Amino acid sequence: MAELQRRLGVGDAVLIGLGSMLGAGIFAALAPAARAAGSGLLLGLAAAAVVAYCNATSSARLAARYPASGGTYVYGRERLGGFWGYLAGWAFVVGKTASCAAMALTAGLYAWPDHAHAVAVAAVVALTAVNYTGVQKSALLTRAIVAVVLAVLAGVVAACLGSPDAAASRLDVDTDAGVGGVLQAGALLFFAFAGYARIATLGEEVRDPARTIPRAIPIALGITLVCYAAVAVSVLAVLGPERLADSPAPLAEAVRAAGADRLAPVVRAGAAVAALGALLGLILGISRTTLAMARDGHLPRALAAVHPRFSVPHRAELAVGAVVAVVVAFADVRAAIGFSSFGVLVYYTVANAAAWTLTSAEGRPPRAIPALGLAGCLVLAFALPWPSVAAGAAVLAVGAGVYGARRRRAG
């Protein structure tokens, strides 16, 4: 069986995680979170960060133990059994396909609003081609994207906090949303933190995975959390929760409200770049999970092929790119975020359950971490809007039915 080449170091892995997280959270999830909880989204952000930390720690320990492509699909299979690994892989693929649609459409809406779907399809095609030519080129492109996004976000924070219109009173938590609203905001913002999964799914392509992955995941998560907190506070201070909730492009509107109109086009360009960075990492991660599931026969085995020159799962990448291109032609950004969050939270529920079974000799984290992560994932998943929960549960049920049917035929 052909294997992928180990070419990525800690810095490359951190940047791939940052590229996946920064675009999703800042430019796509803040407005829906404000709609759910108002300024209580800051509490939701804290809840999402705690759950993400637990998930990251569990994933890092498992990835060091099982440094192969596939992430929690592999961990669930090895620690809990074939069905749970399959369910995690299925949840990841369908949930992250929705994430790809959200990111591609975000890029289209910021770059050329009147032709957002056409731009989104073109972006998927272009980034699939980049991934096809090798993971090192993907990492180099991600490095450039992350640098641009961090510069834009720093400009947004400086403009908003330096504005005389910024008011600390807009950060006061509105108790009307209640615990349910805060949890729903946390669940929606969790969508933004899920990029560290890209690092784990690249386990077969990083050098010294037992050292690289446990270091890269918390570094990427910590940098992202600092950025999210700074941007959320600064935007809320200028717009307030109501304007933030209603804005399709809140960061651009925030800098205009802060009196920095000239910065708005730069923010729009930065948003498009950030979304493309997230899309690049998402396609990369989905194709690796597809590769792992194809190797085990849960998806067509032809998708397990590795390109002899570029050392990438080229058929899996082409298949993922084609499916995402079709989805973005019809998808809605905000619905995609909720659906994606449900699938990813189920994925990490399995990851935490798998981490619970590790022994001390295998590098098990403190028991409280996978326990809190598992409980937190379930609470956040079912705090999402009910259409997202219903759609996500239905798709998981279909996947479970397919697995059962395959087992009966094999038996």
C-alpha positions in Angstrom: 0.0 0.0 0.0 1.4 3.4 -1.0 2.2 5.8 1.8 2.4 9.6 2.0 5.8 11.3 2.6 6.6 13.0 5.9 7.6 16.5 4.9 5.9 18.8 7.4 7.5 20.2 10.6 6.0 21.9 13.6 5.8 25.4 11.9 4.1 24.0 8.8 1.6 22.1 10.9 0.8 25.1 13.1 0.3 27.3 10.0 -2.1 24.7 8.4 -4.1 24.7 11.6 -4.1 28.5 11.7 -5.2 28.8 8.1 -8.1 26.5 8.7 -9.3 28.2 11.9 -8.8 31.9 11.4 -10.9 32.2 8.2 -13.8 30.3 9.6 -14.2 31.9 12.9 -13.6 35.6 12.4 -15.5 36.2 9.2 -18.3 33.6 9.3 -19.4 32.7 12.8 -19.4 36.0 14.8 -22.7 37.3 13.4 -24.7 34.1 14.0 -23.2 33.8 17.5 -24.3 37.4 18.3 -27.8 36.6 17.0 -28.0 33.7 19.5 -26.6 35.4 22.6 -25.9 39.1 22.0 -22.8 40.1 23.8 -23.1 36.8 25.6 -21.2 35.5 22.6 -18.0 36.2 24.6 -19.1 33.7 27.2 -19.9 31.3 24.3 -16.4 31.9 23.0 -15.0 30.9 26.3 -17.1 27.7 26.4 -16.1 26.8 22.9 -12.4 27.4 23.8 -12.6 25.1 26.8 -14.2 22.3 24.8 -11.7 22.9 21.9 -8.8 22.6 24.3 -10.0 19.3 25.6 -10.6 18.0 22.1 -7.2 19.3 21.0 -5.4 17.6 23.9 -7.2 14.3 23.3 -6.5 14.5 19.6 -2.9 15.3 20.1 -2.3 12.3 22.4 -4.1 10.0 20.0 -2.3 11.4 17.0 1.0 10.8 18.6 0.0 7.2 19.2 -1.5 6.7 15.7 0.4 8.9 13.3 -1.6 7.9 10.2 -3.9 9.8 7.9 -7.6 9.8 9.0 -7.6 11.5 12.4 -10.4 10.4 14.7 -11.6 7.9 12.1 -8.4 5.9 12.9 -8.5 6.6 16.6 -12.1 5.5 16.9 -11.5 2.3 14.9 -8.4 1.4 16.9 -9.7 2.2 20.4 -13.5 1.7 20.2 -14.2 -0.5 17.2 -14.9 -0.3 13.6 -18.4 1.3 13.8 -17.3 4.2 16.0 -14.3 4.9 13.7 -16.6 4.8 10.7 -19.2 7.1 12.4 -16.4 9.6 13.2 -15.1 9.5 9.7 -18.6 9.9 8.2 -19.4 12.8 10.5 -16.1 14.5 9.6 -16.5 14.1 5.8 -20.1 15.4 5.7 -19.7 18.1 8.3 -16.5 19.4 6.7 -18.0 19.3 3.3 -20.5 21.8 4.6 -17.6 23.8 6.1 -16.0 23.9 2.7 -19.2 25.3 1.2 -19.4 28.0 3.9 -15.8 29.1 3.4 -16.0 29.1 -0.4 -19.2 31.2 -0.3 -17.7 33.5 2.3 -14.8 34.2 -0.1 -17.3 34.8 -2.9 -19.5 37.1 -0.8 -16.6 39.3 0.2 -14.8 39.3 -3.1 -17.7 39.7 -5.6 -21.1 39.6 -3.9 -23.1 39.7 -7.1 -21.4 36.5 -8.3 -20.7 34.7 -5.0 -21.5 31.2 -6.2 -19.4 31.4 -9.3 -16.5 32.7 -7.4 -16.9 30.0 -4.8 -16.9 27.2 -7.4 -13.8 28.7 -9.0 -12.1 28.9 -5.7 -12.7 25.2 -5.0 -11.3 24.2 -8.4 -8.2 26.3 -7.9 -7.4 25.1 -4.4 -8.0 21.5 -5.3 -5.4 21.9 -8.0 -3.0 23.4 -5.4 -3.5 20.5 -3.1 -3.1 18.0 -6.0 0.5 19.2 -6.6 1.7 18.4 -3.1 1.2 19.2 0.5 4.4 21.2 0.8 3.0 23.7 -1.7 -0.2 23.8 0.3 1.8 24.6 3.4 3.7 27.4 1.6 0.5 29.0 0.4 -1.1 28.7 3.8 1.9 30.5 5.3 1.3 33.5 3.1 -2.4 33.5 3.7 -2.0 33.4 7.5 0.4 36.4 7.4 -2.1 38.5 5.4 -5.0 37.6 7.7 -3.1 38.3 10.9 -2.1 41.7 9.5 -5.7 42.5 8.6 -7.1 41.4 11.9 -4.5 43.5 13.7 -5.7 46.5 11.7 -9.3 45.8 12.6 -8.5 45.6 16.3 -6.4 48.8 16.3 -9.0 50.8 14.3 -11.9 49.7 16.5 -10.2 50.0 19.9 -8.7 53.4 18.9 -12.1 54.8 17.9 -13.9 57.3 20.1 -17.1 55.4 19.2 -15.9 52.3 21.0 -17.8 51.8 24.3 -17.2 49.2 27.0 -20.9 49.3 27.9 -21.6 47.4 24.6 -19.7 44.4 26.1 -22.2 44.0 29.0 -23.7 40.6 28.9 -27.5 40.6 28.1 -29.1 38.0 30.4 -32.2 37.7 28.1 -30.4 35.1 25.9 -30.1 32.8 28.9 -27.8 29.7 29.2 -29.3 28.2 26.1 -28.4 31.2 24.0 -24.8 31.3 25.3 -24.4 27.5 24.6 -25.8 28.0 21.1 -23.3 30.8 20.5 -20.6 28.5 21.8 -21.7 25.7 19.5 -21.6 28.1 16.5 -18.2 29.5 17.4 -16.9 26.0 17.9 -17.1 25.8 14.1 -14.3 28.3 14.1 -11.9 26.2 16.3 -12.1 23.0 14.4 -9.1 23.7 12.2 -6.7 21.9 14.5 -8.2 18.7 13.2 -6.3 19.4 10.0 -3.1 18.8 11.9 -4.2 15.4 13.2 -5.4 14.3 9.8 -2.0 15.0 8.4 -0.4 12.5 10.8 1.2 10.5 8.0 2.8 13.6 6.5 4.5 15.3 9.5 8.0 14.6 10.6 8.4 12.9 14.0 4.6 12.9 14.7 4.9 11.9 18.3 6.6 15.2 19.0 5.3 17.4 16.2 1.5 16.9 16.6 1.2 17.4 20.4 3.2 20.6 20.0 1.5 22.0 16.9 -2.1 21.6 18.0 -2.1 23.6 21.3 0.1 26.3 19.7 -2.3 26.8 16.8 -5.3 26.8 19.2 -3.8 29.3 21.6 -2.9 31.8 18.8 -6.3 31.5 17.3 -8.1 32.0 20.7 -6.1 35.2 21.3 -7.0 36.5 17.9 -10.7 35.6 18.3 -11.0 37.3 21.7 -9.3 40.5 20.6 -11.4 40.8 17.4 -14.7 39.9 19.1 -14.2 42.4 21.9 -13.2 45.2 19.5 -16.0 44.6 17.1 -18.6 44.4 19.8 -17.3 47.6 21.4 -18.0 49.5 18.2 -21.1 47.8 16.7 -22.8 46.4 19.7 -24.6 43.0 19.7 -27.6 44.1 17.6 -25.6 45.6 14.7 -23.2 42.7 14.8 -26.0 40.1 14.6 -27.5 41.8 11.5 -24.3 42.4 9.6 -23.3 40.1 6.7 -19.8 41.6 6.8 -19.3 42.6 10.4 -15.6 43.4 10.4 -15.9 45.6 7.4 -18.8 47.4 9.0 -17.0 47.8 12.2 -14.0 49.6 10.7 -16.4 51.9 8.9 -18.3 52.6 12.1 -14.9 53.3 13.7 -14.2 56.0 11.1 -11.6 54.0 9.2 -13.5 53.8 5.8 -10.3 53.3 3.8 -9.6 50.1 5.7 -12.9 48.5 4.7 -11.8 47.3 1.3 -8.6 45.9 2.8 -10.8 44.0 5.4 -13.0 42.6 2.6 -9.9 41.4 0.7 -8.5 39.9 3.9 -11.8 38.1 4.6 -11.7 36.6 1.1 -8.1 35.5 1.6 -8.9 34.1 5.1 -11.8 32.1 3.8 -9.6 30.7 1.0 -7.0 29.7 3.6 -9.6 27.8 5.6 -10.9 26.2 2.4 -7.4 25.1 1.5 -6.9 23.3 4.8 -10.4 21.8 4.8 -10.0 20.2 1.4 -6.7 18.9 2.6 -8.2 17.3 5.7 -11.3 15.8 4.1 -9.2 14.1 1.4 -7.0 12.5 4.0 -9.9 11.1 5.9 -11.4 9.9 2.6 -8.1 8.2 1.9 -8.1 6.4 5.2 -11.8 5.2 4.8 -11.1 4.1 1.3 -8.1 2.0 2.5 -10.5 0.2 4.8 -13.2 -0.3 2.2 -15.8 2.1 3.7 -15.4 4.2 0.5 -14.5 3.1 -3.0 -10.9 1.7 -2.8 -9.9 3.6 -5.9 -9.9 6.7 -3.7 -6.9 5.3 -1.8 -4.5 5.8 -4.6 -1.4 8.0 -3.9 0.1 10.0 -6.8 3.5 8.5 -7.7 5.1 12.0 -8.2 3.3 14.3 -5.8 2.7 11.8 -3.0 -0.8 13.0 -2.4 -4.2 11.1 -2.4 -5.0 12.6 -5.8 -8.2 10.7 -6.5 -9.6 11.5 -3.1 -8.7 15.1 -3.6 -10.4 15.3 -7.0 -13.5 13.6 -5.6 -13.7 15.9 -2.6 -13.2 18.9 -4.9 -15.9 17.8 -7.2 -18.5 17.2 -4.4 -17.7 20.5 -2.8 -18.0 22.4 -6.1 -21.5 21.0 -6.5 -22.5 21.8 -2.9 -21.4 25.4 -3.1 -23.5 26.0 -6.1 -26.6 25.7 -3.9 -25.6 26.1 -0.3 -26.4 28.8 2.2 -23.6 30.0 4.5 -25.4 30.2 7.8 -27.2 26.9 7.4 -23.9 25.3 6.5 -22.2 26.5 9.7 -24.8 24.9 12.0 -24.8 21.6 10.0 -21.0 21.5 10.1 -20.8 22.2 13.8 -23.1 19.3 14.6 -21.0 16.9 12.5 -17.7 18.1 13.9 -18.9 17.9 17.5 -20.0 14.3 17.0 -16.5 13.7 15.5 -14.8 15.0 18.6 -17.2 13.1 20.9 -15.7 9.9 19.5 -12.2 11.4 19.8 -12.6 12.1 23.5 -14.1 8.6 24.1 -11.1 7.1 22.4 -8.7 9.2 24.4 -10.4 7.9 27.6 -9.3 4.4 26.8 -5.6 5.3 26.5 -3.3 3.9 29.3 -0.7 6.0 31.2 2.0 4.2 29.2 0.3 5.3 26.0 0.3 9.0 27.0 -3.2 9.3 28.3 -4.2 12.8 29.3 -5.7 13.5 32.7 -9.1 11.8 32.9 -10.9 15.0 33.4 -9.9 16.3 29.9 -11.6 13.6 27.7 -14.5 13.5 30.1 -15.1 17.2 30.0 -14.5 17.2 26.2 -17.0 14.4 25.6 -19.7 16.0 27.8 -19.0 19.5 26.3 -19.3 18.2 22.7 -22.7 16.6 23.4 -24.1 19.7 25.2 -23.0 22.0 22.4 -24.2 19.7 19.7 -27.7 19.7 21.0 -27.7 23.4 21.8 -27.5 24.2 18.1 -30.7 25.4 16.2 -33.0 22.4 15.8 -32.9 22.3 12.0 -29.1 21.8 12.3 -29.6 19.1 14.9 -32.3 17.3 12.9 -30.4 17.4 9.6 -27.2 16.3 11.2 -28.8 13.4 13.1 -30.5 12.3 9.9 -27.3 12.3 7.9 -25.5 10.3 10.7 -28.4 7.8 10.7 -28.0 7.3 6.9 -24.3 6.7 7.4 -25.0 4.2 10.2 -27.5 2.4 8.0 -25.0 2.1 5.2 -22.4 0.7 7.6 -25.0 -1.9 8.9 -26.0 -2.9 5.4 -22.3 -3.4 4.4 -21.7 -5.5 7.4 -24.7 -7.7 6.7 -23.6 -8.3 3.1 -20.1 -9.1 4.2 -21.4 -11.5 6.9 
